[in-house]
Amino acid sequence: MVRQAAPNARSFPMWGPNGTVTFASHTDSFGKAMQAGSPFTAALDAMQNATVADMRKLGFTLN
């Protein structure tokens, strides 16, 4: 599965103020999805939720 996904992977052109939180969630969520052979939609949701929660904790206002 990694070989199938790797050619289509793209990097992020820029990172937000909490890039380390986003990357940690990315690594954890996608790793679990890859091991389970499950779709990446839940991994993307987890990554977004972790990033948004951390930004709010840092005092950012999000719409």
mmCIF file of the N, C-alpha and C atoms, coordinates in Angstrom:
data_MODEL
# 
_entry.id   MODEL 
# 
loop_
_atom_site.group_PDB 
_atom_site.id 
_atom_site.type_symbol 
_atom_site.label_atom_id 
_atom_site.label_alt_id 
_atom_site.label_comp_id 
_atom_site.label_asym_id 
_atom_site.label_entity_id 
_atom_site.label_seq_id 
_atom_site.pdbx_PDB_ins_code 
_atom_site.Cartn_x 
_atom_site.Cartn_y 
_atom_site.Cartn_z 
_atom_site.occupancy 
_atom_site.B_iso_or_equiv 
_atom_site.pdbx_formal_charge 
_atom_site.auth_seq_id 
_atom_site.auth_comp_id 
_atom_site.auth_asym_id 
_atom_site.auth_atom_id 
_atom_site.pdbx_PDB_model_num 
ATOM 1   N N  . MET A 1 1  ? 0.823   -1.191 0.000  1.00 0.00 ? 1  MET A N  1 
ATOM 2   C CA . MET A 1 1  ? 0.000   0.000  0.000  1.00 0.00 ? 1  MET A CA 1 
ATOM 3   C C  . MET A 1 1  ? 0.866   1.253  0.000  1.00 0.00 ? 1  MET A C  1 
ATOM 4   N N  . VAL A 1 2  ? 1.980   1.245  0.706  1.00 0.00 ? 2  VAL A N  1 
ATOM 5   C CA . VAL A 1 2  ? 2.855   2.420  0.744  1.00 0.00 ? 2  VAL A CA 1 
ATOM 6   C C  . VAL A 1 2  ? 3.348   2.744  -0.657 1.00 0.00 ? 2  VAL A C  1 
ATOM 7   N N  . ARG A 1 3  ? 3.709   1.738  -1.406 1.00 0.00 ? 3  ARG A N  1 
ATOM 8   C CA . ARG A 1 3  ? 4.187   1.972  -2.771 1.00 0.00 ? 3  ARG A CA 1 
ATOM 9   C C  . ARG A 1 3  ? 3.105   2.573  -3.643 1.00 0.00 ? 3  ARG A C  1 
ATOM 10  N N  . GLN A 1 4  ? 1.868   2.217  -3.392 1.00 0.00 ? 4  GLN A N  1 
ATOM 11  C CA . GLN A 1 4  ? 0.765   2.779  -4.170 1.00 0.00 ? 4  GLN A CA 1 
ATOM 12  C C  . GLN A 1 4  ? 0.521   4.237  -3.809 1.00 0.00 ? 4  GLN A C  1 
ATOM 13  N N  . ALA A 1 5  ? 0.650   4.580  -2.551 1.00 0.00 ? 5  ALA A N  1 
ATOM 14  C CA . ALA A 1 5  ? 0.362   5.940  -2.093 1.00 0.00 ? 5  ALA A CA 1 
ATOM 15  C C  . ALA A 1 5  ? 1.519   6.902  -2.349 1.00 0.00 ? 5  ALA A C  1 
ATOM 16  N N  . ALA A 1 6  ? 2.743   6.429  -2.244 1.00 0.00 ? 6  ALA A N  1 
ATOM 17  C CA . ALA A 1 6  ? 3.914   7.306  -2.325 1.00 0.00 ? 6  ALA A CA 1 
ATOM 18  C C  . ALA A 1 6  ? 3.997   8.137  -3.600 1.00 0.00 ? 6  ALA A C  1 
ATOM 19  N N  . PRO A 1 7  ? 3.750   7.586  -4.789 1.00 0.00 ? 7  PRO A N  1 
ATOM 20  C CA . PRO A 1 7  ? 3.872   8.415  -5.988 1.00 0.00 ? 7  PRO A CA 1 
ATOM 21  C C  . PRO A 1 7  ? 2.887   9.584  -6.031 1.00 0.00 ? 7  PRO A C  1 
ATOM 22  N N  . ASN A 1 8  ? 1.788   9.469  -5.309 1.00 0.00 ? 8  ASN A N  1 
ATOM 23  C CA . ASN A 1 8  ? 0.770   10.521 -5.309 1.00 0.00 ? 8  ASN A CA 1 
ATOM 24  C C  . ASN A 1 8  ? 0.895   11.487 -4.143 1.00 0.00 ? 8  ASN A C  1 
ATOM 25  N N  . ALA A 1 9  ? 1.832   11.244 -3.248 1.00 0.00 ? 9  ALA A N  1 
ATOM 26  C CA . ALA A 1 9  ? 1.990   12.092 -2.067 1.00 0.00 ? 9  ALA A CA 1 
ATOM 27  C C  . ALA A 1 9  ? 2.589   13.436 -2.459 1.00 0.00 ? 9  ALA A C  1 
ATOM 28  N N  . ARG A 1 10 ? 2.078   14.490 -1.844 1.00 0.00 ? 10 ARG A N  1 
ATOM 29  C CA . ARG A 1 10 ? 2.605   15.832 -2.079 1.00 0.00 ? 10 ARG A CA 1 
ATOM 30  C C  . ARG A 1 10 ? 2.982   16.446 -0.742 1.00 0.00 ? 10 ARG A C  1 
ATOM 31  N N  . SER A 1 11 ? 3.953   17.305 -0.766 1.00 0.00 ? 11 SER A N  1 
ATOM 32  C CA . SER A 1 11 ? 4.353   17.989 0.458  1.00 0.00 ? 11 SER A CA 1 
ATOM 33  C C  . SER A 1 11 ? 3.501   19.241 0.636  1.00 0.00 ? 11 SER A C  1 
ATOM 34  N N  . PHE A 1 12 ? 3.510   19.756 1.836  1.00 0.00 ? 12 PHE A N  1 
ATOM 35  C CA . PHE A 1 12 ? 2.794   20.983 2.130  1.00 0.00 ? 12 PHE A CA 1 
ATOM 36  C C  . PHE A 1 12 ? 3.693   22.170 1.782  1.00 0.00 ? 12 PHE A C  1 
ATOM 37  N N  . PRO A 1 13 ? 3.192   23.174 1.048  1.00 0.00 ? 13 PRO A N  1 
ATOM 38  C CA . PRO A 1 13 ? 4.046   24.301 0.678  1.00 0.00 ? 13 PRO A CA 1 
ATOM 39  C C  . PRO A 1 13 ? 4.420   25.181 1.878  1.00 0.00 ? 13 PRO A C  1 
ATOM 40  N N  . MET A 1 14 ? 3.594   25.202 2.909  1.00 0.00 ? 14 MET A N  1 
ATOM 41  C CA . MET A 1 14 ? 3.908   25.985 4.096  1.00 0.00 ? 14 MET A CA 1 
ATOM 42  C C  . MET A 1 14 ? 3.207   25.366 5.301  1.00 0.00 ? 14 MET A C  1 
ATOM 43  N N  . TRP A 1 15 ? 3.731   25.651 6.470  1.00 0.00 ? 15 TRP A N  1 
ATOM 44  C CA . TRP A 1 15 ? 3.171   25.107 7.695  1.00 0.00 ? 15 TRP A CA 1 
ATOM 45  C C  . TRP A 1 15 ? 2.612   26.220 8.556  1.00 0.00 ? 15 TRP A C  1 
ATOM 46  N N  . GLY A 1 16 ? 1.591   25.899 9.313  1.00 0.00 ? 16 GLY A N  1 
ATOM 47  C CA . GLY A 1 16 ? 1.010   26.854 10.231 1.00 0.00 ? 16 GLY A CA 1 
ATOM 48  C C  . GLY A 1 16 ? 1.851   26.969 11.491 1.00 0.00 ? 16 GLY A C  1 
ATOM 49  N N  . PRO A 1 17 ? 1.349   27.712 12.468 1.00 0.00 ? 17 PRO A N  1 
ATOM 50  C CA . PRO A 1 17 ? 2.115   27.947 13.694 1.00 0.00 ? 17 PRO A CA 1 
ATOM 51  C C  . PRO A 1 17 ? 2.277   26.707 14.568 1.00 0.00 ? 17 PRO A C  1 
ATOM 52  N N  . ASN A 1 18 ? 1.510   25.681 14.296 1.00 0.00 ? 18 ASN A N  1 
ATOM 53  C CA . ASN A 1 18 ? 1.619   24.460 15.104 1.00 0.00 ? 18 ASN A CA 1 
ATOM 54  C C  . ASN A 1 18 ? 1.924   23.259 14.208 1.00 0.00 ? 18 ASN A C  1 
ATOM 55  N N  . GLY A 1 19 ? 2.856   23.435 13.318 1.00 0.00 ? 19 GLY A N  1 
ATOM 56  C CA . GLY A 1 19 ? 3.228   22.382 12.379 1.00 0.00 ? 19 GLY A CA 1 
ATOM 57  C C  . GLY A 1 19 ? 3.651   21.085 13.041 1.00 0.00 ? 19 GLY A C  1 
ATOM 58  N N  . THR A 1 20 ? 4.272   21.182 14.204 1.00 0.00 ? 20 THR A N  1 
ATOM 59  C CA . THR A 1 20 ? 4.708   19.954 14.877 1.00 0.00 ? 20 THR A CA 1 
ATOM 60  C C  . THR A 1 20 ? 3.515   19.125 15.349 1.00 0.00 ? 20 THR A C  1 
ATOM 61  N N  . VAL A 1 21 ? 2.457   19.790 15.792 1.00 0.00 ? 21 VAL A N  1 
ATOM 62  C CA . VAL A 1 21 ? 1.240   19.070 16.208 1.00 0.00 ? 21 VAL A CA 1 
ATOM 63  C C  . VAL A 1 21 ? 0.602   18.410 14.993 1.00 0.00 ? 21 VAL A C  1 
ATOM 64  N N  . THR A 1 22 ? 0.516   19.161 13.898 1.00 0.00 ? 22 THR A N  1 
ATOM 65  C CA . THR A 1 22 ? -0.068  18.629 12.674 1.00 0.00 ? 22 THR A CA 1 
ATOM 66  C C  . THR A 1 22 ? 0.736   17.431 12.175 1.00 0.00 ? 22 THR A C  1 
ATOM 67  N N  . PHE A 1 23 ? 2.054   17.565 12.154 1.00 0.00 ? 23 PHE A N  1 
ATOM 68  C CA . PHE A 1 23 ? 2.887   16.476 11.653 1.00 0.00 ? 23 PHE A CA 1 
ATOM 69  C C  . PHE A 1 23 ? 2.805   15.255 12.556 1.00 0.00 ? 23 PHE A C  1 
ATOM 70  N N  . ALA A 1 24 ? 2.788   15.453 13.864 1.00 0.00 ? 24 ALA A N  1 
ATOM 71  C CA . ALA A 1 24 ? 2.682   14.321 14.792 1.00 0.00 ? 24 ALA A CA 1 
ATOM 72  C C  . ALA A 1 24 ? 1.361   13.583 14.582 1.00 0.00 ? 24 ALA A C  1 
ATOM 73  N N  . SER A 1 25 ? 0.285   14.331 14.419 1.00 0.00 ? 25 SER A N  1 
ATOM 74  C CA . SER A 1 25 ? -1.017  13.717 14.171 1.00 0.00 ? 25 SER A CA 1 
ATOM 75  C C  . SER A 1 25 ? -1.029  13.001 12.822 1.00 0.00 ? 25 SER A C  1 
ATOM 76  N N  . HIS A 1 26 ? -0.401  13.606 11.838 1.00 0.00 ? 26 HIS A N  1 
ATOM 77  C CA . HIS A 1 26 ? -0.294  12.999 10.509 1.00 0.00 ? 26 HIS A CA 1 
ATOM 78  C C  . HIS A 1 26 ? 0.402   11.646 10.610 1.00 0.00 ? 26 HIS A C  1 
ATOM 79  N N  . THR A 1 27 ? 1.543   11.628 11.272 1.00 0.00 ? 27 THR A N  1 
ATOM 80  C CA . THR A 1 27 ? 2.327   10.402 11.400 1.00 0.00 ? 27 THR A CA 1 
ATOM 81  C C  . THR A 1 27 ? 1.537   9.316  12.124 1.00 0.00 ? 27 THR A C  1 
ATOM 82  N N  . ASP A 1 28 ? 0.907   9.691  13.222 1.00 0.00 ? 28 ASP A N  1 
ATOM 83  C CA . ASP A 1 28 ? 0.152   8.731  14.024 1.00 0.00 ? 28 ASP A CA 1 
ATOM 84  C C  . ASP A 1 28 ? -1.091  8.230  13.283 1.00 0.00 ? 28 ASP A C  1 
ATOM 85  N N  . SER A 1 29 ? -1.888  9.158  12.768 1.00 0.00 ? 29 SER A N  1 
ATOM 86  C CA . SER A 1 29 ? -3.163  8.797  12.145 1.00 0.00 ? 29 SER A CA 1 
ATOM 87  C C  . SER A 1 29 ? -2.978  7.998  10.858 1.00 0.00 ? 29 SER A C  1 
ATOM 88  N N  . PHE A 1 30 ? -2.061  8.438  10.023 1.00 0.00 ? 30 PHE A N  1 
ATOM 89  C CA . PHE A 1 30 ? -1.850  7.725  8.768  1.00 0.00 ? 30 PHE A CA 1 
ATOM 90  C C  . PHE A 1 30 ? -1.146  6.389  9.000  1.00 0.00 ? 30 PHE A C  1 
ATOM 91  N N  . GLY A 1 31 ? -0.268  6.340  9.978  1.00 0.00 ? 31 GLY A N  1 
ATOM 92  C CA . GLY A 1 31 ? 0.368   5.071  10.318 1.00 0.00 ? 31 GLY A CA 1 
ATOM 93  C C  . GLY A 1 31 ? -0.647  4.030  10.748 1.00 0.00 ? 31 GLY A C  1 
ATOM 94  N N  . LYS A 1 32 ? -1.586  4.440  11.598 1.00 0.00 ? 32 LYS A N  1 
ATOM 95  C CA . LYS A 1 32 ? -2.640  3.526  12.042 1.00 0.00 ? 32 LYS A CA 1 
ATOM 96  C C  . LYS A 1 32 ? -3.521  3.088  10.875 1.00 0.00 ? 32 LYS A C  1 
ATOM 97  N N  . ALA A 1 33 ? -3.857  4.025  9.997  1.00 0.00 ? 33 ALA A N  1 
ATOM 98  C CA . ALA A 1 33 ? -4.690  3.690  8.837  1.00 0.00 ? 33 ALA A CA 1 
ATOM 99  C C  . ALA A 1 33 ? -3.966  2.726  7.903  1.00 0.00 ? 33 ALA A C  1 
ATOM 100 N N  . MET A 1 34 ? -2.681  2.952  7.708  1.00 0.00 ? 34 MET A N  1 
ATOM 101 C CA . MET A 1 34 ? -1.906  2.061  6.837  1.00 0.00 ? 34 MET A CA 1 
ATOM 102 C C  . MET A 1 34 ? -1.840  0.644  7.427  1.00 0.00 ? 34 MET A C  1 
ATOM 103 N N  . GLN A 1 35 ? -1.612  0.557  8.729  1.00 0.00 ? 35 GLN A N  1 
ATOM 104 C CA . GLN A 1 35 ? -1.523  -0.753 9.369  1.00 0.00 ? 35 GLN A CA 1 
ATOM 105 C C  . GLN A 1 35 ? -2.856  -1.490 9.330  1.00 0.00 ? 35 GLN A C  1 
ATOM 106 N N  . ALA A 1 36 ? -3.942  -0.735 9.482  1.00 0.00 ? 36 ALA A N  1 
ATOM 107 C CA . ALA A 1 36 ? -5.268  -1.351 9.494  1.00 0.00 ? 36 ALA A CA 1 
ATOM 108 C C  . ALA A 1 36 ? -5.817  -1.565 8.084  1.00 0.00 ? 36 ALA A C  1 
ATOM 109 N N  . GLY A 1 37 ? -5.189  -0.939 7.097  1.00 0.00 ? 37 GLY A N  1 
ATOM 110 C CA . GLY A 1 37 ? -5.699  -1.031 5.732  1.00 0.00 ? 37 GLY A CA 1 
ATOM 111 C C  . GLY A 1 37 ? -7.013  -0.289 5.570  1.00 0.00 ? 37 GLY A C  1 
ATOM 112 N N  . SER A 1 38 ? -7.205  0.732  6.390  1.00 0.00 ? 38 SER A N  1 
ATOM 113 C CA . SER A 1 38 ? -8.459  1.485  6.360  1.00 0.00 ? 38 SER A CA 1 
ATOM 114 C C  . SER A 1 38 ? -8.311  2.766  5.527  1.00 0.00 ? 38 SER A C  1 
ATOM 115 N N  . PRO A 1 39 ? -9.436  3.355  5.122  1.00 0.00 ? 39 PRO A N  1 
ATOM 116 C CA . PRO A 1 39 ? -9.382  4.585  4.328  1.00 0.00 ? 39 PRO A CA 1 
ATOM 117 C C  . PRO A 1 39 ? -8.717  5.729  5.108  1.00 0.00 ? 39 PRO A C  1 
ATOM 118 N N  . PHE A 1 40 ? -8.212  6.676  4.379  1.00 0.00 ? 40 PHE A N  1 
ATOM 119 C CA . PHE A 1 40 ? -7.516  7.804  4.997  1.00 0.00 ? 40 PHE A CA 1 
ATOM 120 C C  . PHE A 1 40 ? -8.455  8.910  5.470  1.00 0.00 ? 40 PHE A C  1 
ATOM 121 N N  . THR A 1 41 ? -9.737  8.799  5.206  1.00 0.00 ? 41 THR A N  1 
ATOM 122 C CA . THR A 1 41 ? -10.648 9.874  5.604  1.00 0.00 ? 41 THR A CA 1 
ATOM 123 C C  . THR A 1 41 ? -10.648 10.096 7.113  1.00 0.00 ? 41 THR A C  1 
ATOM 124 N N  . ALA A 1 42 ? -10.635 9.029  7.890  1.00 0.00 ? 42 ALA A N  1 
ATOM 125 C CA . ALA A 1 42 ? -10.602 9.174  9.350  1.00 0.00 ? 42 ALA A CA 1 
ATOM 126 C C  . ALA A 1 42 ? -9.268  9.771  9.793  1.00 0.00 ? 42 ALA A C  1 
ATOM 127 N N  . ALA A 1 43 ? -8.184  9.414  9.107  1.00 0.00 ? 43 ALA A N  1 
ATOM 128 C CA . ALA A 1 43 ? -6.872  9.976  9.441  1.00 0.00 ? 43 ALA A CA 1 
ATOM 129 C C  . ALA A 1 43 ? -6.846  11.468 9.171  1.00 0.00 ? 43 ALA A C  1 
ATOM 130 N N  . LEU A 1 44 ? -7.435  11.889 8.066  1.00 0.00 ? 44 LEU A N  1 
ATOM 131 C CA . LEU A 1 44 ? -7.493  13.320 7.749  1.00 0.00 ? 44 LEU A CA 1 
ATOM 132 C C  . LEU A 1 44 ? -8.346  14.073 8.768  1.00 0.00 ? 44 LEU A C  1 
ATOM 133 N N  . ASP A 1 45 ? -9.470  13.474 9.165  1.00 0.00 ? 45 ASP A N  1 
ATOM 134 C CA . ASP A 1 45 ? -10.313 14.097 10.189 1.00 0.00 ? 45 ASP A CA 1 
ATOM 135 C C  . ASP A 1 45 ? -9.558  14.247 11.507 1.00 0.00 ? 45 ASP A C  1 
ATOM 136 N N  . ALA A 1 46 ? -8.843  13.213 11.910 1.00 0.00 ? 46 ALA A N  1 
ATOM 137 C CA . ALA A 1 46 ? -8.076  13.258 13.160 1.00 0.00 ? 46 ALA A CA 1 
ATOM 138 C C  . ALA A 1 46 ? -6.990  14.324 13.090 1.00 0.00 ? 46 ALA A C  1 
ATOM 139 N N  . MET A 1 47 ? -6.335  14.412 11.954 1.00 0.00 ? 47 MET A N  1 
ATOM 140 C CA . MET A 1 47 ? -5.275  15.403 11.763 1.00 0.00 ? 47 MET A CA 1 
ATOM 141 C C  . MET A 1 47 ? -5.838  16.824 11.848 1.00 0.00 ? 47 MET A C  1 
ATOM 142 N N  . GLN A 1 48 ? -6.965  17.050 11.188 1.00 0.00 ? 48 GLN A N  1 
ATOM 143 C CA . GLN A 1 48 ? -7.592  18.368 11.236 1.00 0.00 ? 48 GLN A CA 1 
ATOM 144 C C  . GLN A 1 48 ? -8.070  18.696 12.641 1.00 0.00 ? 48 GLN A C  1 
ATOM 145 N N  . ASN A 1 49 ? -8.703  17.742 13.304 1.00 0.00 ? 49 ASN A N  1 
ATOM 146 C CA . ASN A 1 49 ? -9.211  17.978 14.660 1.00 0.00 ? 49 ASN A CA 1 
ATOM 147 C C  . ASN A 1 49 ? -8.081  18.317 15.628 1.00 0.00 ? 49 ASN A C  1 
ATOM 148 N N  . ALA A 1 50 ? -6.978  17.605 15.540 1.00 0.00 ? 50 ALA A N  1 
ATOM 149 C CA . ALA A 1 50 ? -5.837  17.874 16.426 1.00 0.00 ? 50 ALA A CA 1 
ATOM 150 C C  . ALA A 1 50 ? -5.249  19.258 16.152 1.00 0.00 ? 50 ALA A C  1 
ATOM 151 N N  . THR A 1 51 ? -5.145  19.618 14.890 1.00 0.00 ? 51 THR A N  1 
ATOM 152 C CA . THR A 1 51 ? -4.581  20.914 14.517 1.00 0.00 ? 51 THR A CA 1 
ATOM 153 C C  . THR A 1 51 ? -5.478  22.054 14.982 1.00 0.00 ? 51 THR A C  1 
ATOM 154 N N  . VAL A 1 52 ? -6.775  21.937 14.722 1.00 0.00 ? 52 VAL A N  1 
ATOM 155 C CA . VAL A 1 52 ? -7.725  22.984 15.113 1.00 0.00 ? 52 VAL A CA 1 
ATOM 156 C C  . VAL A 1 52 ? -7.768  23.127 16.630 1.00 0.00 ? 52 VAL A C  1 
ATOM 157 N N  . ALA A 1 53 ? -7.816  22.011 17.348 1.00 0.00 ? 53 ALA A N  1 
ATOM 158 C CA . ALA A 1 53 ? -7.856  22.074 18.816 1.00 0.00 ? 53 ALA A CA 1 
ATOM 159 C C  . ALA A 1 53 ? -6.610  22.760 19.365 1.00 0.00 ? 53 ALA A C  1 
ATOM 160 N N  . ASP A 1 54 ? -5.455  22.449 18.801 1.00 0.00 ? 54 ASP A N  1 
ATOM 161 C CA . ASP A 1 54 ? -4.222  23.069 19.278 1.00 0.00 ? 54 ASP A CA 1 
ATOM 162 C C  . ASP A 1 54 ? -4.184  24.555 18.952 1.00 0.00 ? 54 ASP A C  1 
ATOM 163 N N  . MET A 1 55 ? -4.657  24.929 17.776 1.00 0.00 ? 55 MET A N  1 
ATOM 164 C CA . MET A 1 55 ? -4.672  26.356 17.422 1.00 0.00 ? 55 MET A CA 1 
ATOM 165 C C  . MET A 1 55 ? -5.593  27.132 18.356 1.00 0.00 ? 55 MET A C  1 
ATOM 166 N N  . ARG A 1 56 ? -6.738  26.557 18.691 1.00 0.00 ? 56 ARG A N  1 
ATOM 167 C CA . ARG A 1 56 ? -7.644  27.220 19.645 1.00 0.00 ? 56 ARG A CA 1 
ATOM 168 C C  . ARG A 1 56 ? -6.985  27.340 21.017 1.00 0.00 ? 56 ARG A C  1 
ATOM 169 N N  . LYS A 1 57 ? -6.281  26.289 21.424 1.00 0.00 ? 57 LYS A N  1 
ATOM 170 C CA . LYS A 1 57 ? -5.567  26.305 22.710 1.00 0.00 ? 57 LYS A CA 1 
ATOM 171 C C  . LYS A 1 57 ? -4.510  27.414 22.719 1.00 0.00 ? 57 LYS A C  1 
ATOM 172 N N  . LEU A 1 58 ? -3.907  27.671 21.569 1.00 0.00 ? 58 LEU A N  1 
ATOM 173 C CA . LEU A 1 58 ? -2.893  28.718 21.450 1.00 0.00 ? 58 LEU A CA 1 
ATOM 174 C C  . LEU A 1 58 ? -3.506  30.122 21.377 1.00 0.00 ? 58 LEU A C  1 
ATOM 175 N N  . GLY A 1 59 ? -4.840  30.192 21.277 1.00 0.00 ? 59 GLY A N  1 
ATOM 176 C CA . GLY A 1 59 ? -5.521  31.481 21.271 1.00 0.00 ? 59 GLY A CA 1 
ATOM 177 C C  . GLY A 1 59 ? -5.962  31.986 19.916 1.00 0.00 ? 59 GLY A C  1 
ATOM 178 N N  . PHE A 1 60 ? -5.824  31.174 18.879 1.00 0.00 ? 60 PHE A N  1 
ATOM 179 C CA . PHE A 1 60 ? -6.273  31.586 17.557 1.00 0.00 ? 60 PHE A CA 1 
ATOM 180 C C  . PHE A 1 60 ? -7.785  31.497 17.474 1.00 0.00 ? 60 PHE A C  1 
ATOM 181 N N  . THR A 1 61 ? -8.395  32.420 16.755 1.00 0.00 ? 61 THR A N  1 
ATOM 182 C CA . THR A 1 61 ? -9.820  32.381 16.477 1.00 0.00 ? 61 THR A CA 1 
ATOM 183 C C  . THR A 1 61 ? -9.995  31.773 15.089 1.00 0.00 ? 61 THR A C  1 
ATOM 184 N N  . LEU A 1 62 ? -10.762 30.720 15.001 1.00 0.00 ? 62 LEU A N  1 
ATOM 185 C CA . LEU A 1 62 ? -10.977 30.021 13.730 1.00 0.00 ? 62 LEU A CA 1 
ATOM 186 C C  . LEU A 1 62 ? -12.440 30.083 13.338 1.00 0.00 ? 62 LEU A C  1 
ATOM 187 N N  . ASN A 1 63 ? -12.681 30.213 12.071 1.00 0.00 ? 63 ASN A N  1 
ATOM 188 C CA . ASN A 1 63 ? -14.067 30.247 11.577 1.00 0.00 ? 63 ASN A CA 1 
ATOM 189 C C  . ASN A 1 63 ? -14.516 28.869 11.186 1.00 0.00 ? 63 ASN A C  1 
# 
